Amino acid sequence: MDLDTDDVGVTNRARSLSATPPPAKKARLADEDDDGHGAVAGPSSAPSTAKGGSSNQAQKGKGKKRKIRRPPPPEPGSSEDVILRDVIDLLGGEEAVKKLKAEGKDWESPLEKFQILEVVVDELSSNGEAIARVPLTISPNPWAILVPFALPGETVRVRVYANVRLHSLADLVEVVKPNEAMRDDNLVRCRYFGTCAGCQYQMLSYDTQLQLKQRVVEKAYKNFSGLPPSLVPPILPTIASPKTYGYRTKITPHFDLPPVARRKDSDDPNKLPIGFGEKGRRKVMDIEECVIATPVLNQALPGIRENVRNKLHTYKRGATLLLRDSFKRPDNDESSAVPADTNSDAPPQADSEVPADAISVKPPTATTSEQDGEAHVCITDYKATVREHVGNTRFEFPAGSFFQNNNSVLSPLVEYVRDAIFTAATPSPSTPSSLTHLVDTYCGSGLFAISLAPHFEHVAGVEISQESIASAKHNAELNSLPPPPSASPTPAIQTKTLTFLAGKSETIFSSVSHFPSQNTVIIIDPPRKGCDKLFLQQLVAFKPAKLVYVSCNVHTQARDLGMLAELMKDVGEGKETYVIESLRGFDLFPQTAHVESVAVLKLAQSDA
């Protein structure tokens, strides 16, 4: 699961097709990732919430109406694509948009830059931003406004700052008439909420957040799968995170370095913002704490910020910092550290979780804090070893590599996947007792392969990153896998082989061709872009008995399962197909709009 888009980054919404930025080249805090996450008011302050109304008369700003720059179409399944689909649905669907396009009006905004107007919010987008239709008194043609930090049914005053295809992007100036059934500003814990691009949902109850995320999964399969409704089961309720604040085990604050700040005699280095992206602006805002980050990270953050400012003259450009929560190594732990390239000062590989401009704060700042009875430290060197526990399973990996950022929900996630594999809700070509082989594609440092190994005889994990494979092999040894025959007198399953292979997932099936497909489960856990057609073609040719698709981007997941259904029509005269047994969201990032999705499929006889 690729969550870089769930880290806060700097956005350039004026040049984007939507208010939610595309997958960033920098790692971000809270898709994400991305994922970015966030809701913002104006560029200078959070919006006010006021009862009562004001004139609906649109106030025109002094800015001149500008021709809209027409970028290429958004990448399918990207944040821009998701927003555009939500906008099209609100404006009346594809037919209404085709009419606008035929008239050359899909890029013709009725609003001027800096124009202020009042609108009533219709709904929330899948990315957590409010969508409202422009009143007919202003425009006879369908046009939408995207504004953060507002809720359905609210009357809000907004200020337009950009126009894109079919909609305008706006800052929230004021909530004129709040949705009191949804909004509770007393729930907000963060002083930066409404300006920082990190969270969207702090003003909502947690139950409401979970319901919204369930709706995101529903819309994704409606808009992106191409599957008839009869083939999509009801979306199950979203699994909650045990922690809703203080859960995030990695943050990546960053800073931009203007020329004057590089000088040794700079007036005041404390003026340099070190933090996360301001919502809707290409600007870093100064952040002293992050309430969704774990306590040890917040404890370490002030010292790291001071360290950077004290050495500001040594930096040639801005950079991204790394703070990662790790269990402290016990004094009696003699296990060796996970292999890492400690001789290189180069930043992490492009496929790692930390961006290419990442720097290590040396010496690494280590702070201990007691959480849940365990000692934690803050790791700031991307080459240092991070230690995590998922249930009774231990994991170690370099701080710059990928691992999920909400430890509290990982045990429920692994248990859910395990139970889904061995649940025989309906007859299938393979009974639960015959599922003896597991292939974990995009395995990372071995989360699923190692956690589920005790339930299979033969397990293989594949990952393109050599560093991650080294971590996975190390973690298998760390957990004594495969166990010796005497490890358990009466094991339900004796794991005989556990293999990790470095290579592209698109070619994984040639390396596991000896696995009997009728006894094999495949876990798919790709990055945000999802699977490519070559991978799905090889998957169809292999025809495993069961599939579990874990996704950090439910929209590309829905697209892939639609493609899978089409590819199955060309195999074996279309006599077999994959039936979706269940679809469910997991909330790995409370207070944000992001939702993970788990789809469970089985091979079955086709009704066609």
N, C-alpha and C positions, 0 to 999 in steps of 0.2 A: 504494500500500500504506500503510495507515494503521497506524502503530506506536505511537500514543500509549499504548496499553495495555501496551506493553513497558517503560514507565518506571515506576519505583517510586512508589507513592502511598500515602496513608494509607487504611486500610480500616476498615470497621465491620462485622466479620463477624457480630456478634451480631444485626444487623438485616438480614443478607443471607440468601438461600436457599442459599448455598454458602460455602465457605471462600475462594473466589476472587472478588474484588470485580467489580462490573459495570464497563463502560467508564467511566473516570474523567473528571471535569471538569478535573482537573489532568493535565499531562503527567507521564509516569512513566519511570523508568529501566529497564530490562531487560525490550503489548499490549498491544506487546502484548497496537502494544499493544490493547497495551493496554491487554492486554493488560492486574493487577499480577503480578509474578513473585515468588515467594519461598517459603521454608519456614522455619518458626520453631519453636523449642522453647517453653519457657515464656516469660512476659513479661519475666523478669528475666535469664535466662541460657540458654545453649545446652544441649541435652540431653547426658547422659552416655551413653557406650556401654559396657555391661557384659555380661560373659558370666555364664551361670548364670541361674537362675530365681528367682521369688519367688512368694508365694501368689497365686492367681488370685482370691482373695476381693476383691470390690469394696469400696472404701472410700468411704463416703458423706461428702460434705462437709457443712458446716454450713448451706449455703444452702438455702433452701426451694425446693421444686419450683414452677416458674412456668408459667403458661399460655403456650403458644406464640403469639406474634403471627403472624397469617396475612397476609403481604403478597400482592399480586397475583401471578399466574403469571409466571414469568420470560420475558423477551423471547426469542423463538425464535433459537437460535444463539448466545445470550449465554453468558458464563462460567457463570452460575447454571444455565442450561438444560443445558449440557454436563455439569456436575457431577451434576445431577439424573438425567440419562439414565444416567450411569455407575452411580449408586446403584441405580436401578431394575433395571438389568441384573444387578447383584450380588445383589440381593434376590430374584431369580427371575423378573424380567420384568414386563410389563404386567399379566398375569393375577393375579400375586401381589399387586401393588399395588392392583388393582381390588378385591380381596377386603378388603384393609386399609381402603381408602376406604369401602367399603360398610358396614364395621363401625365406621367413624368413628375408626380407629386410625392413620391415616397422619400425623396430627399429635400423636399421643399417645406422647411419649417415655418409655421405661422408665428413663431416667437423669436424675439431678438435677444441677443446676448445681454445679460444683466436685467432683463425684464422681470418684474416681480408680479406675481399673480396668486390668487387663491384657487385651490383645487380640492376635490374630495377624493381621497384614496380609494381605489377599487379593490386592490388586492396586493399581496406580497409576492415578489418574484421568488424564484427558486434560490436566488442568491441573497435573499433577505432584505431587498430594497423594495420600497413601496412603488407601485405603478398607479398612475392616475390618468384619466382621459382629459384632454384639454376641452374646456367648455365650448359648446357650439356657438356661443356668443362671441368667441374669439376666433374659432376656426370651424368652417362647415365641413372640412375634411377630417377624417380620423387622424388623430395625433396623440401621442402619449408623453407623459413626463415621468422620469425616473428620479426618485428622491429618497435618500436614506433616512433612517431613524423615524419613520412615520408608520402608522398602522392602518389597516382597512377600516373604512368608515370615518376616518378623521378628516376634518377640514384643516388644511395646512396652508401656510403662506410660504412660497418658494421663490428662489432667485435662480434664473436660468444662467448657466455658465458655458454650455456647449450644445450644439445641435448635431445629431447623427441621424442615421436612417430610421424613419418612422417615429422617432422620439427625441426628446430633449433631456439633457442632464441638468439637474438643479440641486442647489443647496437648500436645506431646510432652514427657514428663517424663524418660523414660529408655528407651534401647534395651536391653532385657533380654537378648535373644538375637539378635545381628545376622545378617544374610544375608551371610556372608563371601565368597560367590561374586560378589556385586554391590558391596558396600560396601567402600570403601577411603578411610578418613578422612585418609590421608596425602596424598591428591590435593587436599584443600581448601587453597586459597591465601588465602582471605579471613578476617580475624579476626572479621568480623561475620556470617559464614555461620551460619545457625541462628537468627538473630534478625532480621536485615534481610529485608525482603520482596522482595529483588532476584533471588536465584537459588535454584533447587531442586536442581540436579544436580551440584554440585561434588564430591560424594563418589563419583561414578560415572566409570568410564572413558569416554573420548569415543566409542568404538565403541558402548558400551551406550547412551549418550545418543542416538546416531543411530538405533539400533534402536527405542528407545522412541518416537521421533518418527515413524518409519515406521508404528508401530502406531497412533499417534494418527490418522494419515490413514486407515488402514484402518477404524478405529472410526467416524470421521466419516461415511464413505460408507455404512457399515452402518446407522447410526442416524439419519442426517439426509437422505440423498438420496432415499429411497423407491424407488430403482432396484433391479431384480432383480440378484442377483449376477452373472448372465451378461453384464450390460451394464457391469460395473465391471471394468476390467482389473486384473491384479496390481499392487500398489503397488510402484513401483521404489524401490531403496535411497535414503535421504536423502543429498543432496549436502552434503558437509562444508564448514564454513567454514575457509579457510586459516589464520585466527587463531582460537584458542579463548579467549584472554585478551587484554586490551589492545586490543580491537577496536572498542569502542563510541565513536562519534564525537560523541555528544551525551548529556549528563546534565542533569537538572533538579532539583538539591537544593532543598529548601524549608524553611521554618520557620514555626512558629506563634508569635504574639506575645501573651503574656499581658499584662494591664494593667501589672503591676509592671515588666515589662521595657521598657516604653515610657518610663519616667521617666529623666530625665537623670542622676539620682543612684542609678540601679539598682545594687544591691550588687555583682553580678558578671555582666556581660553574657556572659562566657565560659560560663556555665551554660546559655545558650540553645542547645538542640539545633538544628543545621543539618544536614540530611541527607535520609534517605529514610524511608519508612514502616516501622514495626516490624510484623512479621508478626502478623496477627490482632488488631491493636490500632489504635484511633484515636489514634495517637501518632507523633511524629517522633523518630527516634533520631539521635544525633549521629554523623556519618560523616566521617572525615578522609581517606579514600581509597576508591576503587572499583576493584577489580582487573580488571574487565571493560572499564573505560574506557581510552581511549588515554593514553599517557604524558604528553602535553602537558596534558591535562585534569587529571590528578592533580598535575602540577607547578604548575598555576595555582590549584587548589582551596584550598590554605591561605591564600593572599593574599586570595582572594575572601571566604572565611569571616571573616577578620580585618577586611576592609573593612566588611562588614555589621555586625559587632559594634561597631566603632568609631563607627558612625553609627546605632546602634540606636534612639536617642531620636528620630530623624527619621522612623521608620516608624510609620504609624498602625495597621497590621495585619500579619499574616504575609504571605509572598509566596513565589513560586517564582523561583529563579535559573536562568539559562541559561549553560551552558558548552558551546561547540561547537568541535570540531576543524576547522581550515581549513588548506589549503596556504597558505604565505606567498606574497604577491604578489611575483613577481620584480621586481627593480629596473628591468629594461628592459621591463616589461610596460606598454604604453600603453593597453590596453583599458579602456573605461569600466566603472564599476561597474554592477551590475544595478540597474534602477530600484527605488526603495523610497520609501515615504512617510516622509521624514526630518524633516518639519516637525511631526509629531504625537507627543505624548508618550503617546498612548493605547496600550493593550496590543494585541497582534496580533488579527486577525480571529478569529471563532469557528471558522473552518475551517482555521486554521493549526495548526502542530504544537505551539506553545507555549501554555500555558493563559492564560485571561483575566487571572489575577492575576500574570502574569509582570512582572518588573521588570528594568531594565538596571542593572548595576553601573557607575556612572560615576565617573571615567573608565574605559573598558573595560580590563580587565587583559589584557595581551598577553604571552604567554610563548612563546619559541621552543624547539623540541626537534627533534633529528634523528631521523627515522624513515624507514627504507628509503632513506636518502640524500636525503630531501626535508626542507626546513625547514617546520615546522608552527607555527601560532599558535593560541591559545585565544581565541575570540570570546565576549564576554559581553554584547554589545548586540544585541538581537533585530532591530534595523534594519540592522546591519552586513552586509557581503557575505561569504559563505562561498564558498570555492573548493574544488572536488572534481575528481578525475580518475577516470574509469572507463575503463581501458585507455588509449587515446590520445585519448579524448574528454573535453573540459573542460566543467565545469558551474559556474555561479555562481548564487547565490540568496540572499535575505535570511535571516539566521540564524533568524528566527522562523517560517519556512515549512517545509513538509515536504520531507524528503529522507531516503533510507534511512540507517540509523545504523551499518551495518557495511560499510564501503567494500571490505573485503578480498574479499567474496563477490559483489560486484556484477558484475564482469567475467564470472565463471562463470555467473551468472544470465542476463545478456544473451546470452551465447554459446549457452546452452542453449535459450533462447527462439528465437533465430535458427535454430539447427539443427533444432529441432522444427517450425518453420514449413515449412522446405524439405526435410523428409524425407518421401519417398513410400513409406511402409512397405507400404501397400496401395492398390489403385486408388481414385481419388476423382474427383468431377465435374471437378476442376480439377487439372492437372498442376503441378508446382513452377514450371516456366518461365512459367506464366500468372499467377502471383501477383505482380501489379504494383502493387497499391494497399494501403496500410496505414492503418488508423484506430486511434489510441491513445486509448482512453477513460480518463478520470481520469488524464490525462497528467502532472499535476504540472509540474515544471520541464523536462520533456521527456526523461526518462531513456530510455525505449524508442523514442519517435519519432525522436529525434536519433541514438541509437546504431544504429538499424536503417535509417535513411534511405538509406544507400548501397546497400541491397539492393532498393529499390522506386523506381518512377518517380514515384509521387504519394503523399504522406504528409499526414495530417491528425491533429492532436492537439486534444482538447477537455478543458476543465477548468472547474469552476465558479468557481474563485478567479481574480480579475483579476490579483492579484499573481503567481500562479504562471504565468499566461499571459505576463505581461511577462517573467518569468525565462526561459520557454521560447523566446520570440522572441529574447531577448538571447543565449541559449545557441546558438541556430541560427546567429546571426551570428558568435559566438565561434568556432564550428567551421566557418565558411565554407560553410554549407548554405543553399540548395542550391548545389553547387559550380558554377563557371563551366564552359562546355564544354571549355575547354582545361586544366582542372585535372588530368584524367587522360586520356592519349592513347587508351587502350583500356579504358574502364570497362566492367565487366560490366553494370551498370545505371546509367543517367544519371538522377539525381534531378532531376525537372523542377519539381516544386512541393512545398513544405513549408509547411503552413499551421497556425496555432494559433488556436483559437476559444474565446472565453470564453462559457460557457453550461452549462446542466445536461446531463449525459450522457444524461438521459432524452429529450432532444430532439435528440441529435446526428445522428440518421439523416436528418433533414430537411436538415441542412447539408451532408451528403455524399451526397445522393440521386443526384448525377451519377457517383458511383463505381460501376463495374460490379460487382455483387455476386459474380459468378462469378470475378472476379479479385482480390477483396478479402480481406485478413486483418484481423481485429479483435482487438486486445488489450484485455482487460478487467482493470482493476487498481483495484478499488473499496476503500472504507474497510471497517472490520470488519463493518459491518451488511450488507455485500453489495449486491446489485442489487435494485431494487424490480420489481414485476410489470410496470409500464409500460415500463421499460427493456427487459426481456426480451421483451415483446410486440413492441416495435419492432425488436429484434434479429431475432426470428423472421420478421417481415415483410420485413426487408432480406435475410436469408439469405446471409451471407457464406460464402465457400468454406471458410474455416478460422477457428477461434477459439483464442485462448490466454488462459486465465483465471489470472491471478496473484493470489493471495489471502493476506492476513495472518490470515484466519480460515477455516480449512479447513471448519468446520462450516457457515457460511453459503455457502461455495462449493459444498459438497455439496448443500445445500438448493436453491441456484439451478440447478444442473445437473439436478436432479430436476424442477424446475419447467419448465426449458427442454424437457426430453423430453416433458412433458405438453402444452406449448403447440404443439410441432411436430406433434402428432396432429391438430390442427385446421387445419393449413396444407396446401394442395394435396392434400386427401383423404388426408393422412398418408402420402404416397408417399416423402417424404424425412425424414430424421432426422439428428441429430448423434451421431456415434459418438465415444466417448472413446478416443483413441489411446493416451494415456499419462497417468499420475498420479504425481507425485513431490514429495517434500518437499525444502525447502531450509532449511538451518540458518543463519539470520541472527543467532540469539542463543544461542550456546553457553553452557552452564552453567544455562540456563533450560529450561522445558518448552515454550516457544513454538516453533512450526514454521510456516514459510511453505509454500504448496502451489501447484504449477503443474499445471494441467490443459490438455491439448491435444486439441482436437476437430476433426473434419472433417465436412463435409456429405456424406451418402451416401444411397443408395437404401434405403428401409426394407424389412425382411424381412416386415413385417406385411401 
